[in-house]
Amino acid sequence: MTILVAGATGHVGRPLVEQLLASGHLVRALTRDPGKADLPPGAEAVAGNLADTASLARAFDGVTAAHLIGFDGENHSPLTHGDEIVALAREAGVRRVTVLGGDVEKGPLERAVETSGLEWTRLSPVEFMSNTLEWAESVRTEGVVREAFPGTGSALVHEADIAAVAAVALTEDGHAGREYWLTGPEVLTPPDQVRVIADVLGRKVRYVELSLEERVARWRREGYSDEDIEFFVTMRTDPPEAGRTVLPTVEKVTGRPARTFAAWVRENAAAFGG
């Protein structure tokens, strides 16, 4: 069967494409710019994105399973036309989908999928390990991480594990109608994460605590809206229990333990100057 992967160049989409190809599946990779996608050999790249429904008829043609994303990959806002996406998928003959959620609450696409008659699985990861790439420049150039909320722990998850769960749900029976909360194998605070980075790099990396006001000011300089900033602050000052609780979901679904943050840092050491 041919499997469509939306957001094929993203943190989850790329490893999902790689894993599906390695398992012998036909993969159609949906990306805004196929010419710059640099996808693995064997992937069929098609131009488009879920926010542009006009691009999806070609993408869904001949597809029997699809990995979808509940939010716009550019601005991370929820996709509001879930019914249209689902209608196109069903018309094309798609039977099974995974949906990567972007928020604690279900968005329009997730709700549309759940009432569509498709075999669906919702993927609800906690914080991505790749979020720490925002520290990469300061680690590389100064050996410093400046971050607030030193006491807030996160069971952050490796993106390849999210992809691995998606691959199983897309290609094996027994996962329809389920929501999978996905975490890594440990809860780490920002200072914990900095210590792991330093250990993997083999050099000193200092943690410098920012105040709430300093962190909010930085988000504003980075262009985030007041609504976004309010969400970020809530997630760090009063995070949902699921975000700071290690769950066995990755191992139960895939048969292998969730990857550690140290493993992720080793894979991305070059970004931090390692």
Contacts in CASP RR format, 6 or more apart in sequence:
PFRMAT RR
TARGET T0000
AUTHOR 0000-0000-0000
METHOD contacts of the structure
MODEL  1
MTILVAGATGHVGRPLVEQLLASGHLVRALTRDPGKADLPPGAEAVAGNL
ADTASLARAFDGVTAAHLIGFDGENHSPLTHGDEIVALAREAGVRRVTVL
GGDVEKGPLERAVETSGLEWTRLSPVEFMSNTLEWAESVRTEGVVREAFP
GTGSALVHEADIAAVAAVALTEDGHAGREYWLTGPEVLTPPDQVRVIADV
LGRKVRYVELSLEERVARWRREGYSDEDIEFFVTMRTDPPEAGRTVLPTV
EKVTGRPARTFAAWVRENAAAFGG
1 25 0 8 1.000
1 26 0 8 1.000
1 64 0 8 1.000
1 65 0 8 1.000
2 25 0 8 1.000
2 26 0 8 1.000
2 27 0 8 1.000
2 28 0 8 1.000
2 44 0 8 1.000
2 62 0 8 1.000
2 63 0 8 1.000
2 64 0 8 1.000
2 65 0 8 1.000
3 20 0 8 1.000
3 25 0 8 1.000
3 26 0 8 1.000
3 27 0 8 1.000
3 28 0 8 1.000
3 63 0 8 1.000
3 64 0 8 1.000
3 65 0 8 1.000
3 66 0 8 1.000
3 67 0 8 1.000
3 170 0 8 1.000
3 171 0 8 1.000
4 28 0 8 1.000
4 30 0 8 1.000
4 59 0 8 1.000
4 60 0 8 1.000
4 63 0 8 1.000
4 65 0 8 1.000
4 66 0 8 1.000
4 67 0 8 1.000
4 94 0 8 1.000
5 13 0 8 1.000
5 16 0 8 1.000
5 17 0 8 1.000
5 20 0 8 1.000
5 27 0 8 1.000
5 28 0 8 1.000
5 29 0 8 1.000
5 30 0 8 1.000
5 66 0 8 1.000
5 67 0 8 1.000
6 13 0 8 1.000
6 30 0 8 1.000
6 49 0 8 1.000
6 50 0 8 1.000
6 66 0 8 1.000
6 67 0 8 1.000
6 68 0 8 1.000
6 69 0 8 1.000
7 13 0 8 1.000
7 29 0 8 1.000
7 30 0 8 1.000
7 31 0 8 1.000
7 49 0 8 1.000
7 50 0 8 1.000
7 69 0 8 1.000
7 73 0 8 1.000
8 14 0 8 1.000
8 16 0 8 1.000
8 17 0 8 1.000
8 29 0 8 1.000
8 30 0 8 1.000
8 31 0 8 1.000
8 37 0 8 1.000
8 39 0 8 1.000
8 43 0 8 1.000
8 45 0 8 1.000
9 29 0 8 1.000
9 31 0 8 1.000
9 37 0 8 1.000
9 38 0 8 1.000
9 39 0 8 1.000
11 128 0 8 1.000
11 130 0 8 1.000
11 159 0 8 1.000
12 100 0 8 1.000
12 159 0 8 1.000
12 162 0 8 1.000
12 163 0 8 1.000
12 166 0 8 1.000
13 67 0 8 1.000
13 163 0 8 1.000
14 39 0 8 1.000
15 159 0 8 1.000
15 160 0 8 1.000
15 163 0 8 1.000
15 164 0 8 1.000
16 67 0 8 1.000
16 163 0 8 1.000
16 166 0 8 1.000
16 167 0 8 1.000
17 27 0 8 1.000
17 29 0 8 1.000
17 39 0 8 1.000
17 40 0 8 1.000
17 43 0 8 1.000
18 40 0 8 1.000
18 163 0 8 1.000
19 160 0 8 1.000
19 163 0 8 1.000
19 164 0 8 1.000
19 167 0 8 1.000
20 27 0 8 1.000
20 167 0 8 1.000
20 170 0 8 1.000
20 171 0 8 1.000
21 27 0 8 1.000
21 40 0 8 1.000
21 42 0 8 1.000
21 43 0 8 1.000
23 167 0 8 1.000
23 171 0 8 1.000
25 171 0 8 1.000
26 44 0 8 1.000
27 42 0 8 1.000
27 43 0 8 1.000
27 44 0 8 1.000
28 43 0 8 1.000
28 44 0 8 1.000
28 45 0 8 1.000
28 46 0 8 1.000
28 59 0 8 1.000
28 63 0 8 1.000
29 37 0 8 1.000
29 39 0 8 1.000
29 43 0 8 1.000
29 44 0 8 1.000
29 45 0 8 1.000
29 46 0 8 1.000
30 46 0 8 1.000
30 48 0 8 1.000
30 49 0 8 1.000
30 50 0 8 1.000
30 55 0 8 1.000
30 59 0 8 1.000
31 37 0 8 1.000
31 39 0 8 1.000
31 45 0 8 1.000
31 46 0 8 1.000
31 47 0 8 1.000
31 48 0 8 1.000
31 49 0 8 1.000
32 47 0 8 1.000
32 48 0 8 1.000
32 49 0 8 1.000
33 47 0 8 1.000
34 45 0 8 1.000
34 46 0 8 1.000
34 47 0 8 1.000
35 45 0 8 1.000
37 45 0 8 1.000
39 45 0 8 1.000
46 58 0 8 1.000
46 59 0 8 1.000
47 55 0 8 1.000
48 55 0 8 1.000
48 56 0 8 1.000
48 59 0 8 1.000
49 55 0 8 1.000
49 72 0 8 1.000
49 73 0 8 1.000
50 56 0 8 1.000
50 68 0 8 1.000
50 69 0 8 1.000
50 70 0 8 1.000
50 72 0 8 1.000
50 79 0 8 1.000
50 85 0 8 1.000
50 109 0 8 1.000
51 72 0 8 1.000
51 73 0 8 1.000
51 74 0 8 1.000
51 79 0 8 1.000
53 81 0 8 1.000
53 84 0 8 1.000
53 85 0 8 1.000
53 88 0 8 1.000
56 85 0 8 1.000
56 88 0 8 1.000
56 89 0 8 1.000
57 88 0 8 1.000
57 92 0 8 1.000
60 66 0 8 1.000
60 88 0 8 1.000
60 89 0 8 1.000
60 91 0 8 1.000
60 92 0 8 1.000
60 93 0 8 1.000
60 94 0 8 1.000
61 92 0 8 1.000
62 92 0 8 1.000
62 93 0 8 1.000
63 89 0 8 1.000
63 92 0 8 1.000
63 93 0 8 1.000
63 94 0 8 1.000
64 93 0 8 1.000
64 94 0 8 1.000
64 95 0 8 1.000
64 96 0 8 1.000
65 94 0 8 1.000
65 95 0 8 1.000
65 96 0 8 1.000
65 97 0 8 1.000
65 170 0 8 1.000
65 171 0 8 1.000
66 89 0 8 1.000
66 94 0 8 1.000
66 96 0 8 1.000
66 97 0 8 1.000
66 98 0 8 1.000
66 170 0 8 1.000
67 97 0 8 1.000
67 98 0 8 1.000
67 100 0 8 1.000
67 166 0 8 1.000
67 170 0 8 1.000
68 85 0 8 1.000
68 97 0 8 1.000
68 98 0 8 1.000
68 99 0 8 1.000
68 100 0 8 1.000
68 109 0 8 1.000
68 113 0 8 1.000
69 79 0 8 1.000
69 99 0 8 1.000
69 100 0 8 1.000
69 101 0 8 1.000
69 102 0 8 1.000
69 109 0 8 1.000
70 78 0 8 1.000
70 79 0 8 1.000
70 99 0 8 1.000
70 100 0 8 1.000
70 101 0 8 1.000
70 102 0 8 1.000
70 107 0 8 1.000
70 109 0 8 1.000
70 110 0 8 1.000
71 77 0 8 1.000
71 78 0 8 1.000
71 79 0 8 1.000
71 101 0 8 1.000
71 102 0 8 1.000
71 103 0 8 1.000
72 78 0 8 1.000
72 79 0 8 1.000
76 102 0 8 1.000
78 102 0 8 1.000
78 103 0 8 1.000
78 107 0 8 1.000
78 108 0 8 1.000
78 109 0 8 1.000
79 85 0 8 1.000
79 107 0 8 1.000
79 108 0 8 1.000
79 109 0 8 1.000
80 108 0 8 1.000
81 108 0 8 1.000
82 108 0 8 1.000
82 109 0 8 1.000
82 111 0 8 1.000
82 112 0 8 1.000
82 113 0 8 1.000
83 108 0 8 1.000
83 112 0 8 1.000
85 109 0 8 1.000
85 112 0 8 1.000
86 109 0 8 1.000
86 112 0 8 1.000
86 113 0 8 1.000
86 116 0 8 1.000
86 118 0 8 1.000
89 97 0 8 1.000
89 116 0 8 1.000
89 118 0 8 1.000
90 116 0 8 1.000
90 117 0 8 1.000
90 118 0 8 1.000
94 118 0 8 1.000
95 118 0 8 1.000
95 119 0 8 1.000
96 118 0 8 1.000
96 119 0 8 1.000
96 120 0 8 1.000
96 169 0 8 1.000
96 170 0 8 1.000
96 176 0 8 1.000
97 113 0 8 1.000
97 118 0 8 1.000
97 119 0 8 1.000
97 120 0 8 1.000
97 121 0 8 1.000
97 170 0 8 1.000
98 120 0 8 1.000
98 121 0 8 1.000
98 122 0 8 1.000
98 123 0 8 1.000
98 166 0 8 1.000
98 169 0 8 1.000
98 170 0 8 1.000
99 109 0 8 1.000
99 110 0 8 1.000
99 113 0 8 1.000
99 120 0 8 1.000
99 121 0 8 1.000
99 122 0 8 1.000
99 123 0 8 1.000
100 123 0 8 1.000
100 125 0 8 1.000
100 162 0 8 1.000
100 166 0 8 1.000
101 107 0 8 1.000
101 110 0 8 1.000
101 122 0 8 1.000
101 123 0 8 1.000
101 124 0 8 1.000
101 125 0 8 1.000
104 124 0 8 1.000
104 240 0 8 1.000
104 242 0 8 1.000
106 114 0 8 1.000
106 122 0 8 1.000
110 122 0 8 1.000
113 120 0 8 1.000
113 122 0 8 1.000
114 120 0 8 1.000
114 122 0 8 1.000
114 177 0 8 1.000
119 175 0 8 1.000
119 176 0 8 1.000
119 177 0 8 1.000
120 176 0 8 1.000
120 177 0 8 1.000
121 166 0 8 1.000
121 169 0 8 1.000
121 175 0 8 1.000
121 176 0 8 1.000
121 177 0 8 1.000
121 178 0 8 1.000
121 179 0 8 1.000
121 180 0 8 1.000
122 177 0 8 1.000
122 178 0 8 1.000
122 179 0 8 1.000
122 180 0 8 1.000
123 162 0 8 1.000
123 165 0 8 1.000
123 166 0 8 1.000
123 169 0 8 1.000
123 180 0 8 1.000
123 182 0 8 1.000
124 179 0 8 1.000
124 180 0 8 1.000
124 181 0 8 1.000
124 182 0 8 1.000
124 242 0 8 1.000
125 157 0 8 1.000
125 162 0 8 1.000
125 181 0 8 1.000
125 182 0 8 1.000
125 183 0 8 1.000
126 154 0 8 1.000
126 155 0 8 1.000
126 156 0 8 1.000
126 157 0 8 1.000
126 181 0 8 1.000
126 182 0 8 1.000
126 183 0 8 1.000
126 184 0 8 1.000
126 242 0 8 1.000
126 243 0 8 1.000
126 244 0 8 1.000
127 154 0 8 1.000
127 155 0 8 1.000
127 156 0 8 1.000
127 157 0 8 1.000
127 243 0 8 1.000
128 156 0 8 1.000
128 157 0 8 1.000
128 159 0 8 1.000
128 162 0 8 1.000
129 156 0 8 1.000
129 157 0 8 1.000
129 158 0 8 1.000
129 159 0 8 1.000
129 261 0 8 1.000
129 264 0 8 1.000
130 159 0 8 1.000
130 264 0 8 1.000
130 268 0 8 1.000
131 156 0 8 1.000
132 156 0 8 1.000
132 193 0 8 1.000
132 197 0 8 1.000
133 268 0 8 1.000
133 271 0 8 1.000
135 145 0 8 1.000
135 147 0 8 1.000
135 194 0 8 1.000
135 197 0 8 1.000
135 272 0 8 1.000
136 271 0 8 1.000
136 272 0 8 1.000
136 273 0 8 1.000
138 144 0 8 1.000
138 145 0 8 1.000
138 146 0 8 1.000
139 145 0 8 1.000
139 197 0 8 1.000
139 201 0 8 1.000
139 205 0 8 1.000
139 272 0 8 1.000
139 273 0 8 1.000
140 271 0 8 1.000
140 272 0 8 1.000
140 273 0 8 1.000
143 203 0 8 1.000
143 204 0 8 1.000
143 205 0 8 1.000
143 206 0 8 1.000
144 205 0 8 1.000
144 206 0 8 1.000
144 207 0 8 1.000
144 208 0 8 1.000
145 190 0 8 1.000
145 194 0 8 1.000
145 197 0 8 1.000
145 205 0 8 1.000
145 206 0 8 1.000
145 207 0 8 1.000
145 208 0 8 1.000
146 208 0 8 1.000
146 209 0 8 1.000
146 210 0 8 1.000
147 190 0 8 1.000
147 194 0 8 1.000
147 207 0 8 1.000
147 208 0 8 1.000
147 209 0 8 1.000
147 210 0 8 1.000
147 215 0 8 1.000
148 190 0 8 1.000
148 209 0 8 1.000
148 210 0 8 1.000
148 211 0 8 1.000
148 212 0 8 1.000
148 214 0 8 1.000
148 215 0 8 1.000
148 236 0 8 1.000
149 190 0 8 1.000
149 215 0 8 1.000
149 236 0 8 1.000
149 237 0 8 1.000
150 189 0 8 1.000
150 190 0 8 1.000
150 191 0 8 1.000
150 207 0 8 1.000
150 209 0 8 1.000
151 189 0 8 1.000
151 190 0 8 1.000
151 191 0 8 1.000
152 189 0 8 1.000
152 190 0 8 1.000
152 236 0 8 1.000
152 237 0 8 1.000
152 239 0 8 1.000
152 244 0 8 1.000
153 187 0 8 1.000
153 188 0 8 1.000
153 189 0 8 1.000
153 190 0 8 1.000
153 192 0 8 1.000
153 239 0 8 1.000
153 244 0 8 1.000
154 187 0 8 1.000
154 188 0 8 1.000
154 189 0 8 1.000
154 239 0 8 1.000
154 243 0 8 1.000
154 244 0 8 1.000
155 183 0 8 1.000
155 184 0 8 1.000
155 186 0 8 1.000
155 187 0 8 1.000
155 188 0 8 1.000
155 243 0 8 1.000
155 244 0 8 1.000
155 245 0 8 1.000
155 246 0 8 1.000
155 247 0 8 1.000
156 183 0 8 1.000
156 184 0 8 1.000
156 188 0 8 1.000
156 193 0 8 1.000
156 261 0 8 1.000
157 182 0 8 1.000
157 183 0 8 1.000
157 184 0 8 1.000
157 250 0 8 1.000
157 258 0 8 1.000
158 184 0 8 1.000
158 258 0 8 1.000
158 259 0 8 1.000
158 260 0 8 1.000
158 261 0 8 1.000
158 263 0 8 1.000
158 264 0 8 1.000
160 259 0 8 1.000
161 182 0 8 1.000
161 184 0 8 1.000
161 250 0 8 1.000
161 254 0 8 1.000
161 258 0 8 1.000
161 259 0 8 1.000
162 182 0 8 1.000
164 250 0 8 1.000
164 253 0 8 1.000
164 254 0 8 1.000
164 256 0 8 1.000
165 180 0 8 1.000
165 182 0 8 1.000
165 249 0 8 1.000
165 250 0 8 1.000
165 253 0 8 1.000
165 254 0 8 1.000
168 175 0 8 1.000
168 253 0 8 1.000
168 254 0 8 1.000
169 175 0 8 1.000
169 178 0 8 1.000
169 180 0 8 1.000
169 253 0 8 1.000
175 253 0 8 1.000
180 249 0 8 1.000
180 253 0 8 1.000
181 242 0 8 1.000
181 247 0 8 1.000
181 249 0 8 1.000
182 247 0 8 1.000
182 249 0 8 1.000
182 250 0 8 1.000
183 242 0 8 1.000
183 243 0 8 1.000
183 245 0 8 1.000
183 246 0 8 1.000
183 247 0 8 1.000
183 249 0 8 1.000
183 250 0 8 1.000
183 258 0 8 1.000
184 246 0 8 1.000
184 250 0 8 1.000
184 258 0 8 1.000
184 259 0 8 1.000
184 260 0 8 1.000
184 261 0 8 1.000
185 246 0 8 1.000
185 257 0 8 1.000
185 258 0 8 1.000
185 259 0 8 1.000
185 260 0 8 1.000
186 246 0 8 1.000
186 260 0 8 1.000
186 261 0 8 1.000
187 244 0 8 1.000
187 245 0 8 1.000
187 246 0 8 1.000
188 196 0 8 1.000
188 261 0 8 1.000
190 207 0 8 1.000
191 207 0 8 1.000
193 261 0 8 1.000
194 205 0 8 1.000
194 206 0 8 1.000
194 207 0 8 1.000
196 261 0 8 1.000
196 262 0 8 1.000
196 265 0 8 1.000
197 205 0 8 1.000
197 265 0 8 1.000
197 272 0 8 1.000
198 204 0 8 1.000
198 205 0 8 1.000
199 262 0 8 1.000
200 262 0 8 1.000
200 265 0 8 1.000
200 266 0 8 1.000
200 269 0 8 1.000
201 265 0 8 1.000
201 269 0 8 1.000
201 272 0 8 1.000
201 273 0 8 1.000
201 274 0 8 1.000
210 218 0 8 1.000
212 233 0 8 1.000
216 229 0 8 1.000
216 233 0 8 1.000
219 228 0 8 1.000
219 229 0 8 1.000
219 232 0 8 1.000
220 229 0 8 1.000
224 232 0 8 1.000
250 256 0 8 1.000
250 257 0 8 1.000
250 258 0 8 1.000
251 257 0 8 1.000
251 258 0 8 1.000
265 272 0 8 1.000
END
